[in-house]
Amino acid sequence: MKIFVTVKQVPDTSGKVAVNEDGTLNRASMQTIINPDDLNAVEQALTLKEEFGYKVVAFTMGPMPAEGMLRELMAMGVDETVLVSAREFGGSDTYATSQILAAAIDTYGIEEDDIIIAGRQAIDGDTAQVGPQIAEKLHLPQVTYAGEVTKEGESLIIKRMLEDGYMLVKVPTPCMITCIKELNTPRYMSVIGTEKCWDMPLKIMDFAALENHPLIDKTTIGLKGSPTNIYKSFTPPVKGGGMILEGSDKNTTDELVSILTGKHII
């Protein structure tokens, strides 16, 4: 029994964002973090591991420095990590990324009782497309917006959180689940895990490891094989400081009304 977790190293949006001339992010010059929603997916995988004995395998696609992120996941309790990295994969959009990750997971091997878990979306693109596209390309049932996950026999019961309520869905395995942040609270790395993670093996899948898979085609992977075209990418201007009105009497409220009226807000 295995749980595959897909994770992404994303720019730390609290810092400087650098953009290349072709519109892609210059990730090498930015501080990075583990995508927040993906940490919820990791926590759910580790919870199921502790309860049912699953083996948790984390997959990420990115440059070699992503190894540090994968070591952090192993320090949290992930059993094995796979770094999918090759120059041919660079610049992939969601369509190409899902092709590559689906091929990598399929190459590793999916069994009847396996589960794939991903975060709902990444903070750098906010598309929420990669998880569902992986499911489509592997011909697996998928359940998105998971706010609660329980195991019942050979199936999973997923509580999908929607804008106006929730939906309970029963899905057989193997399947794909995408998680929201309300699902759980991600754990920290353990001291013992931090000591052991650098001695654990890291598997690397390059282009040669995947090139014979039916989903890998140079015309549909990488920047040239990505149908998404970036028209313009830029760092938004810093907003000005706010205004604080002192006092709590009528004069203060009158001043506030005058300001809002002058700005045509009221």
Phi, psi and chi 1 to 4 in degrees:
 res  aa     phi    psi   chi1   chi2   chi3   chi4
   1 MET       -  126.6  -62.2 -168.3  -56.8      -
   2 LYS  -130.5  149.8  -58.5 -175.6  -63.3  -61.7
   3 ILE  -120.9  118.9  -61.6  177.8      -      -
   4 PHE   -91.7  128.7  -60.1  104.1      -      -
   5 VAL  -116.9  125.2 -173.3      -      -      -
   6 THR   -95.6  129.6   60.9      -      -      -
   7 VAL  -129.9  159.7  -66.0      -      -      -
   8 LYS  -137.4  138.4 -174.6  178.0 -175.9 -178.1
   9 GLN   -88.6  121.1 -167.0  173.6   46.0      -
  10 VAL  -122.1  158.6  -63.9      -      -      -
  11 PRO   -63.6  142.6  -20.3   31.9      -      -
  12 ASP   -75.4  105.8 -175.4   -9.1      -      -
  13 THR   -69.6   -7.5   53.7      -      -      -
  14 SER   -82.1   -8.4   63.8      -      -      -
  15 GLY  -112.3 -159.9      -      -      -      -
  16 LYS   -76.5  135.9  179.2 -177.2  176.9 -179.0
  17 VAL  -108.1  122.9  177.1      -      -      -
  18 ALA  -109.8  139.7      -      -      -      -
  19 VAL  -123.8  134.1 -179.8      -      -      -
  20 ASN   -76.3  167.6  -65.0  -42.7      -      -
  21 GLU   -62.4  -29.6  -68.0 -177.1    0.9      -
  22 ASP   -84.2    5.7   60.2    4.0      -      -
  23 GLY    93.3   -9.5      -      -      -      -
  24 THR   -81.4  159.5   59.4      -      -      -
  25 LEU   -74.7  138.5  -67.7  175.3      -      -
  26 ASN   -88.1   81.9 -175.7   -8.2      -      -
  27 ARG   -67.2  -27.3  -62.1  178.7 -174.6  -87.1
  28 ALA   -66.2  -23.7      -      -      -      -
  29 SER  -100.8    8.1   65.0      -      -      -
  30 MET  -119.9  150.2  -65.5 -176.5  -70.3      -
  31 GLN   -68.8  143.4  -64.9  -65.4  -40.2      -
  32 THR  -125.0  158.6   57.9      -      -      -
  33 ILE  -138.9  169.5   58.5  173.3      -      -
  34 ILE   -78.7  132.0  -57.4  174.2      -      -
  35 ASN   -53.0  126.0 -177.1   56.8      -      -
  36 PRO   -54.6  -47.3  -28.6   36.7      -      -
  37 ASP   -61.9  -30.7  -76.7    2.1      -      -
  38 ASP   -68.4  -29.7  -65.0  -13.7      -      -
  39 LEU   -65.5  -34.6  -74.5  174.1      -      -
  40 ASN   -66.1  -36.4  -63.1  107.4      -      -
  41 ALA   -65.6  -41.5      -      -      -      -
  42 VAL   -62.5  -44.2  171.3      -      -      -
  43 GLU   -61.0  -41.3  177.4   60.4   33.1      -
  44 GLN   -64.3  -40.2 -178.5   58.9   59.5      -
  45 ALA   -63.5  -42.6      -      -      -      -
  46 LEU   -68.5  -33.7  -65.4  175.5      -      -
  47 THR   -64.3  -44.6  -60.3      -      -      -
  48 LEU   -67.2  -33.8  -69.8  171.1      -      -
  49 LYS   -61.0  -46.4  168.3 -170.0  172.0  179.2
  50 GLU   -66.4  -31.1  -67.3  165.9  -10.3      -
  51 GLU   -87.6  -35.4 -171.7  171.4   -3.1      -
  52 PHE  -123.2   -3.5  -60.3  102.8      -      -
  53 GLY    83.5   24.3      -      -      -      -
  54 TYR   -66.8  154.0  -78.1   95.6      -      -
  55 LYS   -94.2  126.8  175.2 -176.6  178.1 -179.2
  56 VAL  -101.9  123.3  178.3      -      -      -
  57 VAL  -121.6  121.0 -175.2      -      -      -
  58 ALA   -98.3  133.9      -      -      -      -
  59 PHE  -115.5  138.8  -84.2   74.5      -      -
  60 THR  -142.6  151.1 -167.8      -      -      -
  61 MET  -114.6  126.3 -170.0 -177.3   84.1      -
  62 GLY   172.2 -174.3      -      -      -      -
  63 PRO   -72.4  168.8   27.8  -35.2      -      -
  64 MET   -58.3  -34.0  -65.4  -54.1  -64.6      -
  65 PRO   -60.0  -12.7  -27.9   36.8      -      -
  66 ALA   -64.9   -9.8      -      -      -      -
  67 GLU   -55.6  -39.2  175.4 -175.1   -6.4      -
  68 GLY   -58.7  -41.3      -      -      -      -
  69 MET   -63.0  -42.8  173.4 -170.1   68.1      -
  70 LEU   -65.7  -34.1  -64.9  177.0      -      -
  71 ARG   -64.4  -37.1  -62.9  -69.9  178.9 -170.7
  72 GLU   -60.7  -40.9  -69.8 -176.8   33.3      -
  73 LEU   -66.0  -37.9  -61.8 -180.0      -      -
  74 MET   -66.6  -33.1  -72.1 -169.9  -81.6      -
  75 ALA   -68.2  -22.4      -      -      -      -
  76 MET   -82.5  -21.1  -66.5  170.0   60.7      -
  77 GLY   132.8   -1.0      -      -      -      -
  78 VAL   -65.9  135.9  169.5      -      -      -
  79 ASP   -78.6  -36.1  -61.9  -62.9      -      -
  80 GLU  -151.4  147.8 -171.7  176.4  -22.4      -
  81 THR  -129.9  149.0   56.9      -      -      -
  82 VAL  -129.4  122.7  179.5      -      -      -
  83 LEU  -102.8  115.3  174.0   56.5      -      -
  84 VAL   -94.3  107.8 -176.4      -      -      -
  85 SER  -145.3  127.6 -176.0      -      -      -
  86 ALA  -166.7  151.2      -      -      -      -
  87 ARG   -60.4  -33.4 -175.9  176.3  -60.7  -85.2
  88 GLU   -64.8  -21.3  -68.4   85.8  -10.0      -
  89 PHE   -90.2  -11.1  -57.9  153.2      -      -
  90 GLY   -62.4  141.7      -      -      -      -
  91 GLY    78.4   11.3      -      -      -      -
  92 SER   -67.6  138.3  -66.4      -      -      -
  93 ASP   -86.0 -168.9   66.8   -4.7      -      -
  94 THR   -64.0  -36.9   59.5      -      -      -
  95 TYR   -63.2  -50.0  175.4   81.9      -      -
  96 ALA   -68.6  -39.6      -      -      -      -
  97 THR   -61.1  -44.3  -62.8      -      -      -
  98 SER   -65.2  -34.9   63.0      -      -      -
  99 GLN   -59.2  -47.9  -65.3 -104.3  115.5      -
 100 ILE   -68.9  -46.4  -62.0  163.5      -      -
 101 LEU   -66.2  -38.3  -74.6  175.5      -      -
 102 ALA   -62.0  -41.7      -      -      -      -
 103 ALA   -64.5  -39.4      -      -      -      -
 104 ALA   -66.5  -44.9      -      -      -      -
 105 ILE   -65.8  -41.2  -67.3  171.9      -      -
 106 ASP   -65.3  -38.0 -167.2   35.6      -      -
 107 THR   -65.8  -39.0  -61.6      -      -      -
 108 TYR   -62.6  -40.7 -171.3   98.8      -      -
 109 GLY   117.9  115.8      -      -      -      -
 110 ILE  -106.2  128.9  -57.1  175.5      -      -
 111 GLU  -108.7  172.2  -61.2  173.8  -42.2      -
 112 GLU   -61.0  -33.1  -70.1 -174.1    1.5      -
 113 ASP  -101.9   17.6   49.3    6.0      -      -
 114 ASP   -84.1  159.1  -70.4  -11.5      -      -
 115 ILE  -133.5  141.9  -54.6  167.7      -      -
 116 ILE  -112.8  128.2  -53.9  174.6      -      -
 117 ILE  -124.2  136.9  -55.3 -179.8      -      -
 118 ALA  -138.8  160.2      -      -      -      -
 119 GLY   -70.7  157.3      -      -      -      -
 120 ARG   -57.3  -46.2  177.6 -170.8   59.4  169.7
 121 GLN  -161.1  165.3   62.1 -171.0   44.0      -
 122 ALA   -99.1  146.6      -      -      -      -
 123 ILE   -74.6  -12.9   60.4  173.0      -      -
 124 ASP   -85.2  -28.0   54.3   -4.1      -      -
 125 GLY  -115.6  -30.6      -      -      -      -
 126 ASP    55.3   36.2  -76.4  -18.7      -      -
 127 THR   -95.3  -28.3   62.4      -      -      -
 128 ALA    58.2   35.6      -      -      -      -
 129 GLN  -106.9  -30.9  -66.4  173.9   -9.5      -
 130 VAL   -63.8  -47.2  172.3      -      -      -
 131 GLY   -56.3  -55.7      -      -      -      -
 132 PRO   -59.8  -35.7  -28.5   37.0      -      -
 133 GLN   -68.6  -35.2  -72.9 -174.4   36.1      -
 134 ILE   -60.8  -44.3  -70.3  174.2      -      -
 135 ALA   -61.0  -43.0      -      -      -      -
 136 GLU   -63.2  -42.3  -72.5  -65.0  -45.8      -
 137 LYS   -74.8  -21.0  -73.3  159.5 -173.8  176.2
 138 LEU   -99.2    2.2  -67.0  176.9      -      -
 139 HIS    57.9   47.2  -52.1  -70.0      -      -
 140 LEU  -114.0  148.5  -62.4  177.3      -      -
 141 PRO   -66.3  149.1   24.2  -33.4      -      -
 142 GLN  -135.2  146.9   58.1  176.2  -66.5      -
 143 VAL  -132.2  123.0 -177.0      -      -      -
 144 THR  -104.2  167.1   57.1      -      -      -
 145 TYR    56.3   46.5  -66.8   87.7      -      -
 146 ALA   -74.2  121.6      -      -      -      -
 147 GLY  -108.0   -7.8      -      -      -      -
 148 GLU  -161.4  135.9 -174.7  177.3  -55.9      -
 149 VAL  -131.7  125.1  179.9      -      -      -
 150 THR  -132.5  151.6   55.5      -      -      -
 151 LYS  -103.1  133.4 -168.3  172.3 -172.6  -61.1
 152 GLU  -134.9   98.9 -174.6  179.3  -78.5      -
 153 GLY    64.6 -125.8      -      -      -      -
 154 GLU   -92.9    8.0  -58.7  -58.3  -42.2      -
 155 SER  -122.5  168.5  -58.3      -      -      -
 156 LEU  -116.8  142.5  -61.6  176.2      -      -
 157 ILE  -105.2  117.4  -54.0  -62.5      -      -
 158 ILE  -110.9  130.2  -47.1  -63.4      -      -
 159 LYS   -97.9  104.9 -174.0  175.3 -176.1  179.2
 160 ARG   -84.1  126.0  -61.3 -172.6   66.9 -137.3
 161 MET   -91.9  119.2  -54.8  -53.1  -63.6      -
 162 LEU  -113.9  172.2  -52.2  174.5      -      -
 163 GLU   -63.3  -34.5  -69.3 -176.7   -3.2      -
 164 ASP  -114.4   20.5   55.4   -9.4      -      -
 165 GLY   152.7 -149.6      -      -      -      -
 166 TYR  -142.1  164.4   65.3   88.0      -      -
 167 MET  -133.9  132.3  174.5 -169.0  -60.9      -
 168 LEU   -96.2  127.3  -71.6  177.3      -      -
 169 VAL  -127.2  131.6  179.7      -      -      -
 170 LYS  -102.9  125.4 -175.1  174.7 -176.5  178.5
 171 VAL  -131.9  135.4   57.9      -      -      -
 172 PRO   -79.5  160.8   31.0  -35.2      -      -
 173 THR   -97.8  153.5   58.3      -      -      -
 174 PRO   -73.1  151.3   27.8  -35.2      -      -
 175 CYS  -155.5  169.8   62.7      -      -      -
 176 MET  -115.2  135.7  158.8   66.5   79.5      -
 177 ILE  -127.7  135.7  -58.0  168.1      -      -
 178 THR  -113.6  138.8   67.0      -      -      -
 179 CYS  -109.7  152.4  -53.9      -      -      -
 180 ILE  -106.6  165.1   58.5  175.4      -      -
 181 LYS   -67.4  -23.8   63.4 -179.4 -179.6  179.9
 182 GLU   -73.2   -6.1  -69.0   81.0    5.4      -
 183 LEU   -63.6  -40.1  174.4   61.8      -      -
 184 ASN  -166.9 -175.9   52.0   43.3      -      -
 185 THR  -116.0  114.1  -59.7      -      -      -
 186 PRO   -59.7  142.8  -23.6   34.4      -      -
 187 ARG   -81.0  167.5   68.1 -170.3   66.0 -170.8
 188 TYR   -91.8  166.9  -66.7  103.0      -      -
 189 MET   -66.8  142.6  -64.3  179.2  -73.8      -
 190 SER   -89.1  158.9   68.6      -      -      -
 191 VAL   -63.6  -45.5  174.8      -      -      -
 192 ILE   -64.4  -41.3  -64.8  177.2      -      -
 193 GLY   -62.5  -37.9      -      -      -      -
 194 THR   -64.5  -35.5  -56.9      -      -      -
 195 GLU   -72.3  -35.6  -66.9  175.8   -9.7      -
 196 LYS   -87.8  -25.1  -69.5 -177.5  176.1  179.7
 197 CYS   -61.0  -30.3   69.0      -      -      -
 198 TRP   -77.9  -12.8  -67.8  101.0      -      -
 199 ASP   -95.9   -6.2  -64.0  -36.1      -      -
 200 MET   -83.2  143.7  -62.3  173.4   67.3      -
 201 PRO   -69.8  145.4   25.2  -33.6      -      -
 202 LEU  -118.0  121.9  171.6   71.3      -      -
 203 LYS   -89.7  134.6 -176.2  177.7  178.8   63.3
 204 ILE  -116.8  127.8  -63.1  175.6      -      -
 205 MET  -110.2  111.6  -73.1 -171.5  177.5      -
 206 ASP   -99.5 -171.4   56.9   12.2      -      -
 207 PHE   -62.4  -38.2 -178.9   73.3      -      -
 208 ALA   -63.5  -30.7      -      -      -      -
 209 ALA   -74.4  -21.4      -      -      -      -
 210 LEU  -118.5   -9.5  -59.6  177.0      -      -
 211 GLU   -61.2  -23.3   63.4  177.9  -28.2      -
 212 ASN   -89.6   -1.5  -66.4  -35.2      -      -
 213 HIS   -74.6  141.8 -167.4  -79.1      -      -
 214 PRO   -57.2  -26.4  -24.6   33.4      -      -
 215 LEU   -81.5  -13.1  -72.3  172.9      -      -
 216 ILE   -94.5  112.0  -59.6  -60.0      -      -
 217 ASP  -140.1  126.3 -177.6  -24.1      -      -
 218 LYS   -60.6  -18.6  -75.8 -170.0  174.7 -179.0
 219 THR   -82.8   -9.9   64.1      -      -      -
 220 THR  -127.4   17.1   58.6      -      -      -
 221 ILE  -132.0  164.1   62.3  170.8      -      -
 222 GLY    72.8 -176.2      -      -      -      -
 223 LEU   -63.1  -43.3 -176.7   60.4      -      -
 224 LYS   -69.5  -27.0  -68.3 -177.0  178.4  179.8
 225 GLY   -94.7   10.2      -      -      -      -
 226 SER   -97.9  121.7  -61.3      -      -      -
 227 PRO   -70.9  -15.5   23.9  -32.5      -      -
 228 THR   -79.7  126.4  -55.7      -      -      -
 229 ASN  -110.8  126.2  -65.3  -46.9      -      -
 230 ILE   -85.2  115.8  -59.3  173.2      -      -
 231 TYR   -74.9  -46.3  171.4   68.3      -      -
 232 LYS  -156.8  142.1 -174.0  177.3 -178.0 -178.9
 233 SER  -138.9  132.9 -166.7      -      -      -
 234 PHE  -156.6  162.3   60.2   92.5      -      -
 235 THR   -86.7  123.0  -58.6      -      -      -
 236 PRO   -63.7  146.8   22.0  -32.0      -      -
 237 PRO   -65.2  150.1   24.0  -34.4      -      -
 238 VAL   -73.0  131.4  178.3      -      -      -
 239 LYS   -73.9  151.0  -65.6 -177.5  178.6  179.3
 240 GLY   -71.1  165.6      -      -      -      -
 241 GLY   -69.0  155.7      -      -      -      -
 242 GLY   -80.4  174.6      -      -      -      -
 243 MET  -114.3  130.8  178.8 -174.4  -62.6      -
 244 ILE  -114.2  124.9  -61.6  177.1      -      -
 245 LEU   -97.4  126.9  -59.0  179.5      -      -
 246 GLU   -86.8  143.7  -58.5  -69.8  -17.1      -
 247 GLY   104.8  164.1      -      -      -      -
 248 SER  -137.2   22.8   57.6      -      -      -
 249 ASP   -99.8 -175.5   55.5    7.0      -      -
 250 LYS   -63.8  -35.0 -173.9  176.8 -175.9  -61.6
 251 ASN   -61.4  -38.4  -69.9  -25.9      -      -
 252 THR   -67.4  -44.7  -55.1      -      -      -
 253 THR   -66.3  -35.6   57.5      -      -      -
 254 ASP   -64.4  -38.9  -72.0  -15.4      -      -
 255 GLU   -65.5  -40.6 -177.1 -179.5   -0.9      -
 256 LEU   -63.2  -44.9  174.4   60.6      -      -
 257 VAL   -61.0  -40.4  170.6      -      -      -
 258 SER   -63.3  -42.4  175.8      -      -      -
 259 ILE   -64.6  -46.4  -66.9  171.5      -      -
 260 LEU   -66.0  -35.9  -65.6  177.5      -      -
 261 THR   -67.3  -40.8  -59.4      -      -      -
 262 GLY   -64.2  -27.7      -      -      -      -
 263 LYS   -92.4    5.3  -66.9  179.9  177.0  -66.3
 264 HIS    61.3   29.4  -55.8  -72.5      -      -
 265 ILE   -82.8  -34.2  -62.8  174.0      -      -
 266 ILE  -128.3      -   60.6  174.0      -      -
